[in-house]
Amino acid sequence: MRVSRLDSNGDWTFGKGRANYVADSGAIRQNVVTRLRSFKNDWFFDIDANIDWFNILGNRSNRKIIESEVRRVTLETEGVLTIDAYELVSVTKREAQIIMNITTIFDEKIKVETGISI
């Protein structure tokens, strides 16, 4: 598995040939983060994909819904076998911080950290 590498702002990188790609477990990590940061209705081929952050993030009583949606999207990501550890570090009205340890199809355990902000 190989995908275009993203920079710290989430933009594609260009100009360095094969160095602009990330492979194997790094690609899986990047795909998980990208899918978690994607909003429902963003992708016109599948408007039900990803998470409805606008409706669930602003309410503290939605913590279980957020956890369920994060697990669902992560496990549906190509290359992810299991979620070994999961922590929803903080949830505020407009932000969430997520830390997970996952096992990939390459039998590697990797840490995934991402923040969601609306």
MMTF fields as JSON, N, C-alpha, C and O atoms, coordinates in Angstrom:
{
  "mmtfVersion": "1.0.0",
  "mmtfProducer": "UNKNOWN",
  "numBonds": 471,
  "numAtoms": 472,
  "numGroups": 118,
  "numChains": 1,
  "numModels": 1,
  "chainsPerModel": [1],
  "groupsPerChain": [118],
  "chainIdList": ["A"],
  "bondAtomList": [4, 2, 8, 6, 12, 10, 16, 14, 20, 18, 24, 22, 28, 26, 32, 30, 36, 34, 40, 38, 44, 42, 48, 46, 52, 50, 56, 54, 60, 58, 64, 62, 68, 66, 72, 70, 76, 74, 80, 78, 84, 82, 88, 86, 92, 90, 96, 94, 100, 98, 104, 102, 108, 106, 112, 110, 116, 114, 120, 118, 124, 122, 128, 126, 132, 130, 136, 134, 140, 138, 144, 142, 148, 146, 152, 150, 156, 154, 160, 158, 164, 162, 168, 166, 172, 170, 176, 174, 180, 178, 184, 182, 188, 186, 192, 190, 196, 194, 200, 198, 204, 202, 208, 206, 212, 210, 216, 214, 220, 218, 224, 222, 228, 226, 232, 230, 236, 234, 240, 238, 244, 242, 248, 246, 252, 250, 256, 254, 260, 258, 264, 262, 268, 266, 272, 270, 276, 274, 280, 278, 284, 282, 288, 286, 292, 290, 296, 294, 300, 298, 304, 302, 308, 306, 312, 310, 316, 314, 320, 318, 324, 322, 328, 326, 332, 330, 336, 334, 340, 338, 344, 342, 348, 346, 352, 350, 356, 354, 360, 358, 364, 362, 368, 366, 372, 370, 376, 374, 380, 378, 384, 382, 388, 386, 392, 390, 396, 394, 400, 398, 404, 402, 408, 406, 412, 410, 416, 414, 420, 418, 424, 422, 428, 426, 432, 430, 436, 434, 440, 438, 444, 442, 448, 446, 452, 450, 456, 454, 460, 458, 464, 462, 468, 466],
  "bondOrderList": [1, 1, 1, 1, 1, 1, 1, 1, 1, 1, 1, 1, 1, 1, 1, 1, 1, 1, 1, 1, 1, 1, 1, 1, 1, 1, 1, 1, 1, 1, 1, 1, 1, 1, 1, 1, 1, 1, 1, 1, 1, 1, 1, 1, 1, 1, 1, 1, 1, 1, 1, 1, 1, 1, 1, 1, 1, 1, 1, 1, 1, 1, 1, 1, 1, 1, 1, 1, 1, 1, 1, 1, 1, 1, 1, 1, 1, 1, 1, 1, 1, 1, 1, 1, 1, 1, 1, 1, 1, 1, 1, 1, 1, 1, 1, 1, 1, 1, 1, 1, 1, 1, 1, 1, 1, 1, 1, 1, 1, 1, 1, 1, 1, 1, 1, 1, 1],
  "groupList": [{"groupName": "MET", "atomNameList": ["N", "CA", "C", "O"], "elementList": ["N", "C", "C", "O"], "formalChargeList": [0, 0, 0, 0], "bondAtomList": [1, 0, 2, 1, 3, 2], "bondOrderList": [1, 1, 2], "singleLetterCode": "M", "chemCompType": "L-PEPTIDE LINKING"}, {"groupName": "ARG", "atomNameList": ["N", "CA", "C", "O"], "elementList": ["N", "C", "C", "O"], "formalChargeList": [0, 0, 0, 0], "bondAtomList": [1, 0, 2, 1, 3, 2], "bondOrderList": [1, 1, 2], "singleLetterCode": "R", "chemCompType": "L-PEPTIDE LINKING"}, {"groupName": "VAL", "atomNameList": ["N", "CA", "C", "O"], "elementList": ["N", "C", "C", "O"], "formalChargeList": [0, 0, 0, 0], "bondAtomList": [1, 0, 2, 1, 3, 2], "bondOrderList": [1, 1, 2], "singleLetterCode": "V", "chemCompType": "L-PEPTIDE LINKING"}, {"groupName": "SER", "atomNameList": ["N", "CA", "C", "O"], "elementList": ["N", "C", "C", "O"], "formalChargeList": [0, 0, 0, 0], "bondAtomList": [1, 0, 2, 1, 3, 2], "bondOrderList": [1, 1, 2], "singleLetterCode": "S", "chemCompType": "L-PEPTIDE LINKING"}, {"groupName": "LEU", "atomNameList": ["N", "CA", "C", "O"], "elementList": ["N", "C", "C", "O"], "formalChargeList": [0, 0, 0, 0], "bondAtomList": [1, 0, 2, 1, 3, 2], "bondOrderList": [1, 1, 2], "singleLetterCode": "L", "chemCompType": "L-PEPTIDE LINKING"}, {"groupName": "ASP", "atomNameList": ["N", "CA", "C", "O"], "elementList": ["N", "C", "C", "O"], "formalChargeList": [0, 0, 0, 0], "bondAtomList": [1, 0, 2, 1, 3, 2], "bondOrderList": [1, 1, 2], "singleLetterCode": "D", "chemCompType": "L-PEPTIDE LINKING"}, {"groupName": "ASN", "atomNameList": ["N", "CA", "C", "O"], "elementList": ["N", "C", "C", "O"], "formalChargeList": [0, 0, 0, 0], "bondAtomList": [1, 0, 2, 1, 3, 2], "bondOrderList": [1, 1, 2], "singleLetterCode": "N", "chemCompType": "L-PEPTIDE LINKING"}, {"groupName": "GLY", "atomNameList": ["N", "CA", "C", "O"], "elementList": ["N", "C", "C", "O"], "formalChargeList": [0, 0, 0, 0], "bondAtomList": [1, 0, 2, 1, 3, 2], "bondOrderList": [1, 1, 2], "singleLetterCode": "G", "chemCompType": "PEPTIDE LINKING"}, {"groupName": "TRP", "atomNameList": ["N", "CA", "C", "O"], "elementList": ["N", "C", "C", "O"], "formalChargeList": [0, 0, 0, 0], "bondAtomList": [1, 0, 2, 1, 3, 2], "bondOrderList": [1, 1, 2], "singleLetterCode": "W", "chemCompType": "L-PEPTIDE LINKING"}, {"groupName": "THR", "atomNameList": ["N", "CA", "C", "O"], "elementList": ["N", "C", "C", "O"], "formalChargeList": [0, 0, 0, 0], "bondAtomList": [1, 0, 2, 1, 3, 2], "bondOrderList": [1, 1, 2], "singleLetterCode": "T", "chemCompType": "L-PEPTIDE LINKING"}, {"groupName": "PHE", "atomNameList": ["N", "CA", "C", "O"], "elementList": ["N", "C", "C", "O"], "formalChargeList": [0, 0, 0, 0], "bondAtomList": [1, 0, 2, 1, 3, 2], "bondOrderList": [1, 1, 2], "singleLetterCode": "F", "chemCompType": "L-PEPTIDE LINKING"}, {"groupName": "LYS", "atomNameList": ["N", "CA", "C", "O"], "elementList": ["N", "C", "C", "O"], "formalChargeList": [0, 0, 0, 0], "bondAtomList": [1, 0, 2, 1, 3, 2], "bondOrderList": [1, 1, 2], "singleLetterCode": "K", "chemCompType": "L-PEPTIDE LINKING"}, {"groupName": "ALA", "atomNameList": ["N", "CA", "C", "O"], "elementList": ["N", "C", "C", "O"], "formalChargeList": [0, 0, 0, 0], "bondAtomList": [1, 0, 2, 1, 3, 2], "bondOrderList": [1, 1, 2], "singleLetterCode": "A", "chemCompType": "L-PEPTIDE LINKING"}, {"groupName": "TYR", "atomNameList": ["N", "CA", "C", "O"], "elementList": ["N", "C", "C", "O"], "formalChargeList": [0, 0, 0, 0], "bondAtomList": [1, 0, 2, 1, 3, 2], "bondOrderList": [1, 1, 2], "singleLetterCode": "Y", "chemCompType": "L-PEPTIDE LINKING"}, {"groupName": "ILE", "atomNameList": ["N", "CA", "C", "O"], "elementList": ["N", "C", "C", "O"], "formalChargeList": [0, 0, 0, 0], "bondAtomList": [1, 0, 2, 1, 3, 2], "bondOrderList": [1, 1, 2], "singleLetterCode": "I", "chemCompType": "L-PEPTIDE LINKING"}, {"groupName": "GLN", "atomNameList": ["N", "CA", "C", "O"], "elementList": ["N", "C", "C", "O"], "formalChargeList": [0, 0, 0, 0], "bondAtomList": [1, 0, 2, 1, 3, 2], "bondOrderList": [1, 1, 2], "singleLetterCode": "Q", "chemCompType": "L-PEPTIDE LINKING"}, {"groupName": "GLU", "atomNameList": ["N", "CA", "C", "O"], "elementList": ["N", "C", "C", "O"], "formalChargeList": [0, 0, 0, 0], "bondAtomList": [1, 0, 2, 1, 3, 2], "bondOrderList": [1, 1, 2], "singleLetterCode": "E", "chemCompType": "L-PEPTIDE LINKING"}],
  "groupTypeList": [0, 1, 2, 3, 1, 4, 5, 3, 6, 7, 5, 8, 9, 10, 7, 11, 7, 1, 12, 6, 13, 2, 12, 5, 3, 7, 12, 14, 1, 15, 6, 2, 2, 9, 1, 4, 1, 3, 10, 11, 6, 5, 8, 10, 10, 5, 14, 5, 12, 6, 14, 5, 8, 10, 6, 14, 4, 7, 6, 1, 3, 6, 1, 11, 14, 14, 16, 3, 16, 2, 1, 1, 2, 9, 4, 16, 9, 16, 7, 2, 4, 9, 14, 5, 12, 13, 16, 4, 2, 3, 2, 9, 11, 1, 16, 12, 15, 14, 14, 0, 6, 14, 9, 9, 14, 10, 5, 16, 11, 14, 11, 2, 16, 9, 7, 14, 3, 14],
  "groupIdList": [1, 2, 3, 4, 5, 6, 7, 8, 9, 10, 11, 12, 13, 14, 15, 16, 17, 18, 19, 20, 21, 22, 23, 24, 25, 26, 27, 28, 29, 30, 31, 32, 33, 34, 35, 36, 37, 38, 39, 40, 41, 42, 43, 44, 45, 46, 47, 48, 49, 50, 51, 52, 53, 54, 55, 56, 57, 58, 59, 60, 61, 62, 63, 64, 65, 66, 67, 68, 69, 70, 71, 72, 73, 74, 75, 76, 77, 78, 79, 80, 81, 82, 83, 84, 85, 86, 87, 88, 89, 90, 91, 92, 93, 94, 95, 96, 97, 98, 99, 100, 101, 102, 103, 104, 105, 106, 107, 108, 109, 110, 111, 112, 113, 114, 115, 116, 117, 118],
  "secStructList": [7, 3, 3, 3, 7, 5, 7, 6, 6, 1, 7, 5, 7, 7, 1, 1, 4, 4, 4, 4, 3, 3, 3, 2, 2, 2, 2, 2, 2, 2, 2, 2, 2, 2, 2, 2, 2, 7, 5, 6, 6, 7, 1, 6, 6, 7, 6, 6, 1, 1, 5, 7, 2, 2, 2, 2, 6, 6, 7, 4, 4, 4, 2, 2, 2, 2, 2, 2, 2, 2, 2, 2, 2, 2, 2, 6, 1, 6, 6, 3, 3, 3, 3, 3, 3, 3, 3, 3, 3, 3, 3, 7, 1, 1, 3, 3, 3, 3, 3, 3, 3, 3, 3, 3, 6, 6, 1, 7, 3, 3, 3, 3, 3, 3, 3, 3, 3, 7],
  "xCoordList": [0.844, 0.0, 0.897, 1.882, 0.54, 1.307, 0.341, -0.54, 0.518, -0.313, 0.568, 1.699, 0.047, 0.771, 0.956, 0.021, 2.154, 2.474, 1.818, 1.764, 1.321, 0.744, 1.716, 2.473, 1.689, 2.525, 1.783, 0.695, 2.353, 1.765, 0.424, -0.346, 0.137, -1.144, -2.19, -3.324, -1.822, -2.749, -2.795, -3.71, -1.812, -1.76, -0.796, 0.164, -1.053, -0.154, 1.218, 1.344, 2.239, 3.595, 3.983, 3.542, 4.814, 5.229, 6.718, 7.319, 7.293, 8.624, 9.779, 10.929, 9.511, 10.614, 10.448, 10.987, 9.721, 9.563, 8.978, 7.932, 9.661, 9.162, 9.176, 8.482, 9.933, 9.95, 8.627, 8.371, 7.79, 6.486, 5.409, 4.221, 5.803, 4.857, 5.203, 6.363, 4.203, 4.388, 3.791, 2.769, 4.434, 4.022, 3.719, 4.051, 3.084, 2.803, 2.073, 1.045, 2.577, 1.87, 1.782, 0.823, 2.753, 2.679, 1.51, 0.842, 1.259, 0.123, -1.196, -2.159, -1.234, -2.447, -2.705, -3.843, -1.671, -1.82, -2.376, -3.306, -1.791, -2.245, -3.689, -4.456, -4.072, -5.459, -6.435, -7.521, -6.061, -6.927, -7.126, -8.255, -6.037, -6.132, -6.971, -7.815, -6.75, -7.508, -8.999, -9.834, -9.331, -10.742, -11.391, -12.559, -10.645, -11.211, -11.446, -12.391, -10.595, -10.74, -11.775, -12.135, -12.248, -13.207, -14.626, -14.976, -15.418, -16.776, -17.763, -17.534, -18.848, -19.934, -20.429, -20.454, -20.813, -21.297, -20.181, -20.469, -18.92, -17.807, -17.523, -17.136, -17.71, -17.329, -18.589, -19.419, -18.738, -19.993, -20.28, -21.431, -19.276, -19.534, -20.187, -20.91, -19.93, -20.497, -20.742, -19.88, -21.903, -22.176, -22.355, -22.338, -22.525, -22.652, -21.314, -21.253, -20.244, -18.922, -18.454, -18.9, -17.565, -16.915, -17.851, -18.822, -17.584, -18.269, -18.999, -18.494, -20.182, -20.993, -20.557, -21.299, -19.345, -18.759, -19.607, -19.681, -20.238, -21.01, -22.145, -22.455, -22.758, -23.904, -23.549, -24.322, -22.402, -22.111, -21.029, -20.935, -20.212, -19.084, -19.475, -18.813, -20.495, -20.837, -21.535, -21.805, -21.84, -22.61, -21.825, -21.442, -21.585, -20.787, -21.457, -20.766, -22.773, -23.47, -23.294, -23.752, -22.641, -22.42, -21.095, -20.69, -20.411, -19.104, -19.157, -18.267, -20.176, -20.319, -20.524, -20.001, -21.281, -21.504, -20.187, -19.872, -19.423, -18.127, -17.218, -16.598, -17.128, -16.282, -16.713, -15.874, -18.013, -18.535, -18.201, -17.786, -18.379, -18.1, -16.601, -16.218, -15.767, -14.316, -13.888, -13.089, -14.4, -14.073, -14.561, -13.831, -15.787, -16.345, -15.489, -15.107, -15.189, -14.417, -13.009, -12.484, -12.401, -11.047, -11.037, -10.193, -11.958, -11.977, -12.388, -12.069, -13.088, -13.449, -12.318, -12.421, -11.253, -10.134, -9.323, -8.973, -9.032, -8.269, -6.926, -6.179, -6.625, -5.342, -5.364, -4.383, -6.456, -6.557, -7.191, -8.283, -6.496, -7.053, -7.802, -8.951, -7.148, -7.762, -7.38, -6.382, -8.202, -7.865, -7.473, -8.305, -6.212, -5.708, -5.941, -6.202, -5.852, -6.102, -6.72, -6.422, -7.579, -8.298, -8.528, -8.898, -8.304, -8.571, -9.079, -8.441, -10.216, -10.748, -10.304, -10.953, -9.183, -8.504, -9.345, -9.538, -9.844, -10.651, -11.731, -11.548, -12.841, -13.935, -14.434, -14.868, -14.37, -14.943, -16.039, -16.387, -16.577, -17.662, -17.241, -18.042, -16.007, -15.587, -14.37, -13.897, -13.844, -12.628, -12.672, -13.365, -11.905, -11.714, -10.277, -9.707, -9.698, -8.344, -8.431, -8.982, -7.892, -8.025, -6.643, -5.788, -6.428, -5.187, -5.576, -6.399, -4.979, -5.263, -3.989, -3.035, -3.987, -2.981, -3.72, -4.703, -3.241, -3.905, -2.902, -1.692, -3.425, -2.623, -2.992, -4.169, -1.956, -2.181, -2.07, -1.711, -2.386, -2.269, -0.816, -0.537, 0.109, 1.533, 2.022, 3.228, 1.096, 1.369, 2.243, 3.1, 2.009, 2.706, 1.706, 0.558, 2.149, 1.33, 1.8, 2.976, 0.868, 1.233, 0.316, -0.816, 0.832, 0.075, -0.469, 0.244, -1.745, -2.41, -2.921, -3.682, -2.492, -2.954, -3.483, -2.853, -4.64, -5.185, -6.124, -6.709, -6.235, -7.176, -8.229, -7.933, -9.437, -10.546, -10.989, -11.164, -11.166, -11.598, -12.62, -12.403, -13.741, -14.739, -14.922, -15.726],
  "yCoordList": [-1.161, 0.0, 1.234, 1.304, 2.198, 3.44, 4.588, 4.471, 5.693, 6.877, 8.117, 8.092, 9.196, 10.466, 10.977, 10.97, 11.414, 11.927, 13.289, 14.108, 13.516, 14.799, 15.564, 14.964, 16.884, 17.693, 17.974, 17.442, 18.792, 19.055, 19.773, 19.76, 20.398, 21.079, 20.19, 20.62, 18.957, 18.044, 18.193, 17.68, 18.894, 19.075, 18.076, 17.648, 17.704, 16.812, 17.456, 18.677, 16.61, 17.093, 16.757, 15.747, 17.609, 17.435, 17.751, 18.402, 17.273, 17.706, 16.841, 17.17, 15.728, 14.883, 13.437, 12.521, 13.234, 11.896, 10.905, 11.152, 9.778, 8.72, 9.121, 8.502, 10.119, 10.597, 11.265, 11.523, 11.547, 12.154, 11.104, 11.428, 9.871, 8.805, 8.15, 8.125, 7.634, 6.876, 5.491, 5.365, 4.46, 3.086, 2.286, 2.686, 1.159, 0.155, 0.732, 1.388, 0.504, 0.953, 2.466, 2.991, 3.175, 4.638, 5.099, 6.078, 4.398, 4.731, 4.44, 5.196, 3.359, 3.023, 4.078, 4.519, 4.492, 5.538, 6.816, 7.432, 7.196, 8.417, 8.288, 9.245, 7.124, 6.914, 6.986, 7.548, 6.421, 6.481, 7.926, 8.357, 8.678, 10.087, 10.878, 11.679, 10.663, 11.387, 11.069, 11.967, 9.802, 9.424, 9.961, 10.349, 9.989, 10.532, 12.038, 12.566, 12.716, 14.166, 14.546, 15.717, 13.582, 13.859, 13.896, 13.129, 14.785, 14.988, 14.217, 14.011, 13.801, 13.152, 14.116, 15.326, 13.611, 14.352, 15.042, 15.772, 14.832, 15.45, 14.755, 15.407, 13.465, 12.701, 12.343, 11.575, 12.887, 12.737, 11.308, 10.994, 10.432, 9.036, 8.261, 7.293, 8.689, 8.019, 9.073, 9.308, 9.695, 10.794, 10.319, 11.139, 9.017, 8.484, 8.073, 7.658, 8.186, 7.824, 8.86, 10.008, 8.441, 9.302, 9.679, 8.966, 10.774, 11.08, 12.418, 13.377, 12.463, 13.676, 14.572, 14.765, 15.108, 15.896, 17.107, 17.462, 17.744, 18.949, 18.689, 19.55, 17.527, 17.238, 16.53, 16.598, 15.851, 15.099, 15.719, 15.382, 16.61, 17.11, 18.166, 18.283, 18.915, 20.024, 19.662, 20.555, 18.399, 17.999, 16.982, 15.933, 17.274, 16.373, 15.024, 14.027, 14.964, 13.694, 12.759, 11.617, 13.227, 12.413, 11.667, 11.131, 11.611, 10.955, 9.503, 9.071, 8.758, 7.354, 7.27, 6.366, 8.211, 8.237, 8.525, 7.885, 9.475, 9.806, 8.59, 8.261, 7.912, 6.725, 5.642, 5.018, 5.424, 4.417, 4.756, 3.882, 6.009, 6.435, 6.36, 5.948, 6.755, 6.679, 5.229, 4.926, 4.346, 2.917, 2.381, 1.666, 2.726, 2.24, 2.68, 1.859, 3.969, 4.5, 3.908, 3.596, 3.752, 3.186, 1.748, 1.373, 0.943, -0.47, -0.677, -1.713, 0.285, 0.192, 0.664, 0.532, 1.206, 1.678, 0.49, -0.403, 0.487, -0.611, -0.769, 0.197, -2.0, -2.302, -2.361, -2.792, -1.94, -1.983, -3.31, -3.653, -4.053, -5.307, -5.116, -5.537, -4.476, -4.304, -2.953, -2.336, -2.527, -1.388, -1.988, -2.582, -1.835, -2.452, -1.568, -2.077, -0.285, 0.659, 1.907, 2.288, 2.524, 3.698, 4.666, 4.268, 5.945, 6.962, 8.22, 8.756, 8.675, 9.959, 10.938, 11.082, 11.605, 12.402, 13.572, 13.773, 14.34, 15.502, 15.734, 15.471, 16.224, 16.608, 17.956, 18.087, 18.944, 20.249, 20.517, 19.641, 21.709, 22.03, 21.91, 21.508, 22.248, 22.304, 21.435, 21.441, 20.681, 19.906, 18.566, 18.394, 17.622, 16.328, 15.89, 16.179, 15.2, 14.663, 13.15, 12.667, 12.397, 10.94, 10.312, 10.744, 9.282, 8.505, 7.03, 6.566, 6.296, 4.864, 4.103, 4.645, 2.839, 1.896, 0.87, 0.278, 0.662, -0.278, -1.313, -1.087, -2.44, -3.471, -3.464, -3.451, -3.471, -3.398, -4.781, -5.758, -4.843, -6.095, -6.517, -7.653, -5.616, -5.942, -6.452, -6.567, -6.759, -7.265, -6.301, -6.718, -5.014, -3.979, -3.268, -3.048, -2.917, -2.123, -0.679, -0.38, 0.215, 1.619, 2.509, 2.145, 3.672, 4.654, 5.701, 6.2, 6.025, 7.034, 8.122, 7.849, 9.355, 10.498, 11.546, 11.851, 12.087, 13.15, 14.037, 13.628, 15.229, 16.172, 16.528, 16.64, 16.701, 17.089, 18.478, 18.731, 19.358, 20.711, 21.174, 21.055, 21.704, 22.227, 23.705, 24.324],
  "zCoordList": [0.0, 0.0, 0.0, 0.735, -0.832, -0.944, -1.236, -2.087, -0.522, -0.726, -0.745, -0.26, -1.305, -1.325, 0.098, 0.899, 0.399, 1.731, 1.931, 1.014, 3.146, 3.51, 4.402, 5.165, 4.301, 5.177, 6.489, 6.708, 7.346, 8.662, 8.579, 9.539, 7.44, 7.242, 6.583, 6.372, 6.256, 5.604, 4.095, 3.451, 3.517, 2.067, 1.44, 2.08, 0.181, -0.528, -0.678, -0.778, -0.692, -0.935, -2.366, -2.915, -2.971, -4.359, -4.505, -3.651, -5.609, -6.007, -5.576, -5.867, -4.88, -4.424, -4.888, -4.267, -5.955, -6.523, -5.537, -4.937, -5.374, -4.486, -3.017, -2.21, -2.658, -1.273, -0.905, 0.271, -1.895, -1.638, -1.383, -1.376, -1.177, -0.892, 0.438, 0.851, 1.086, 2.316, 2.055, 1.379, 2.595, 2.281, 3.549, 4.665, 3.33, 4.356, 5.566, 5.401, 6.773, 7.979, 8.066, 8.632, 7.524, 7.487, 6.643, 6.979, 5.546, 4.68, 5.395, 5.264, 6.136, 6.886, 7.95, 8.113, 8.678, 9.694, 9.056, 9.576, 7.928, 7.26, 6.797, 6.906, 6.283, 5.853, 7.022, 6.884, 8.177, 9.356, 9.776, 10.01, 9.872, 10.28, 9.286, 9.689, 7.995, 6.97, 7.062, 6.953, 7.261, 7.352, 8.617, 8.595, 9.729, 10.963, 10.859, 11.445, 10.123, 9.968, 8.909, 8.791, 8.152, 7.086, 7.647, 8.544, 7.112, 7.579, 6.708, 5.516, 7.316, 6.579, 5.504, 5.728, 4.37, 3.201, 2.416, 1.468, 2.783, 2.048, 0.72, -0.25, 0.671, -0.513, -1.291, -0.804, -2.485, -3.229, -3.684, -3.987, -3.743, -4.102, -2.957, -3.192, -1.72, -0.557, 0.528, 1.375, 0.5, 1.427, 2.864, 3.782, 3.082, 4.438, 5.036, 6.193, 4.259, 4.777, 5.797, 5.788, 6.658, 7.639, 8.786, 9.037, 9.481, 10.739, 10.643, 10.059, 11.22, 11.24, 12.412, 13.376, 12.303, 13.398, 13.764, 14.94, 12.806, 13.096, 14.084, 14.907, 14.013, 14.872, 16.172, 17.127, 16.242, 17.467, 18.336, 19.516, 17.798, 18.584, 19.606, 20.637, 19.364, 20.243, 21.536, 22.339, 21.779, 22.948, 23.773, 23.254, 25.034, 25.88, 26.084, 26.297, 26.026, 26.222, 25.029, 25.068, 23.976, 22.783, 22.805, 21.773, 23.928, 24.011, 23.518, 22.785, 23.907, 23.468, 21.953, 21.301, 21.403, 19.955, 19.242, 18.238, 19.749, 19.151, 19.177, 18.165, 20.325, 20.445, 19.459, 18.809, 19.352, 18.435, 16.978, 16.216, 16.597, 15.227, 14.907, 13.812, 15.853, 15.626, 15.445, 14.559, 16.261, 16.121, 14.77, 14.083, 14.395, 13.131, 11.948, 11.115, 11.874, 10.745, 10.725, 9.656, 11.888, 11.951, 11.471, 10.657, 11.96, 11.575, 10.123, 9.54, 9.524, 8.109, 7.189, 5.97, 7.755, 6.954, 6.456, 7.228, 5.18, 4.582, 5.278, 5.435, 5.696, 6.314, 7.827, 8.434, 8.458, 9.914, 10.325, 9.872, 11.188, 11.687, 12.995, 13.126, 13.971, 15.283, 15.888, 15.517, 16.818, 17.666, 19.008, 19.692, 19.385, 20.609, 21.833, 22.923, 21.667, 22.756, 22.15, 21.018, 22.924, 22.417, 23.564, 24.668, 23.285, 24.296, 23.619, 22.713, 24.063, 23.638, 24.718, 25.754, 24.456, 25.471, 25.923, 27.122, 24.988, 25.369, 24.33, 23.141, 24.801, 23.923, 24.42, 25.565, 23.558, 23.88, 22.865, 22.074, 22.887, 21.951, 20.498, 19.654, 20.194, 18.798, 18.488, 17.352, 19.474, 19.245, 19.968, 20.97, 19.423, 20.074, 19.828, 18.776, 20.789, 20.666, 20.833, 21.823, 19.873, 19.839, 19.779, 19.005, 20.605, 20.575, 20.513, 21.301, 19.571, 19.413, 19.121, 18.563, 19.507, 19.05, 18.207, 18.653, 16.981, 16.089, 15.58, 15.594, 15.137, 14.482, 13.007, 12.649, 12.144, 10.705, 10.065, 10.722, 8.773, 8.032, 7.88, 7.494, 8.177, 8.119, 9.463, 9.684, 10.361, 11.698, 12.501, 13.28, 12.295, 13.044, 13.937, 13.553, 15.117, 16.03, 15.914, 16.121, 15.581, 15.401, 16.233, 16.552, 16.571, 17.342, 16.384, 15.514, 16.561, 15.743, 16.686, 17.614, 16.433, 17.211, 16.245, 15.233, 16.569, 15.725, 16.536, 17.539, 16.068, 16.639, 15.602, 14.413, 16.056, 15.197, 15.641, 16.833, 14.695, 15.028, 13.997, 12.791, 14.491, 13.561, 13.756, 13.059]
}
